[in-house]
Amino acid sequence: MAVNCEECVWYDYDDELEAYVCEADLDEDEMERFLRGGTRNCPFYRPGDDYRTARRQ
């Protein structure tokens, strides 16, 4: 299963960098694996459903 970062809750626009970045809170080992591409699919992917919170209210 391929992961589309654009649909992930951690994928957000950074005004300082003027680019989209992954905002997942990774420790040093996780970041190294992520940057080296050591995982086939992103283990931190969470669908960014904007309406999920509204449904709970």
Protein Blocks (a to p, Z undefined) as FASTA:
>chain_A
ZZdfklpfklccdfklopacdfbdcdfklmmmmmnopafbackbccddfklmmmmZZ
